[in-house]
């Protein structure tokens, strides 16, 4: 049980970063965000993603626009704002530093 809890906390810690990465190159529909995370084995439930998308939008990191759909109701597409791009670049730098630090710790344990 402890391992699963730790793994869940680790995934939760990088989820915001991964959502911004999924939104980086083009506007994406929330379902695309979910499938992008699932494809990377970051298993998430919709109830987790929608509040995060709203928070990222409220923080000015994402914007959205409604687009008509031929397969049902209009869809909300998310994309990075200028502020979001700057924030993502900072997160990418921090992620690189973290991966480097963990790699050093692993290498020095022998």
N, C-alpha and C positions, 0 to 999 in steps of 0.2 A: 504493500500500500504506500509506503513512504516513497519508493521509486516513482510510482505513477504521479504522486503529488508533486514531486520535484520536477519531473518532466513537464507536467502541466504548467507549473510556475515559470519554467524556462521558456516554453512556447508563448505564454502570456506576455512575457517580457519583451519578446521580439515581434509580436503581432503587429503593433503599430508601424514599426519599421517595414515589415513585409507588405502591409497594405499600401503604404506609400510607394514601395517598389513596384507593386502591381499596377498602380495608377500612373507610373512615371512617364510612359511613352505615348499614351493615348487615353482618351476618355473611356471609362469602363463602367459597365452596368454592375450592380451589386452582385448579381449571380456570377459574373466573370471574376470578381474579387474572391468570392467563396470558392469557385472551382480552381482558381489559381493557387489558393492556399492549400486546398485539398490535394491538388496535383503534386505539391511539394511535401505532402505528408504532414502538413500542419492542420490536422483535423479540427475543424471549428464548426460550431452550430450557428445558424443564422441569427439566433438571439444574441450572440456575442458580437457579430460583425456590424449589424445595423446601428447599435448605440456607439460603437467605435467610429463608424463613418460619420455619424452626426457630430460627435465630439471633435473629430478632425476638421469637419466643416466649420463648426463653431469657433475653433481655434484659428481659423483662417488658413489652414494648410490645404484644404480641398475646397473646390467649388462644385456645384452640380447644375445640370440643366435637364429639363424634361424633353423627351423626344417621343414622338408618336411611334407606336408599334403596330405592325400589321398582324401581330399575334396576340392582341389583347390591349390592356390599358397602357397609357404612356409609361415610359421607363425613365428612371432617374439615372443619368450618367455622371460619374464623378471624374474630376481631373485635378491635378496639382495646380495650386496657385503659385505665383512667384515666391511668396513666403514659404510655401510647401517645398518648392525646389531647393531653396536655401537650407531649410530645415533638413531635408533628405540628404543633401550633401554633407551636412554636419553629422547626421546619423551614420552615414557611410564611413566617414572618417573615424568616428567613435567605434563603430563595429570593427573596422580594420585594426584599431588599437587593441580592442578587447580580444580578438582572435589571436593577434600577435602575443599578447600577454599570456593567454591560456596555453598557447603553443610553447612559450618559454618555460612556463611552470611544468608542463608535461615533460619537456626535454631535460629539465634539471632535477627531476625526481629520482634519477638512477644513481 
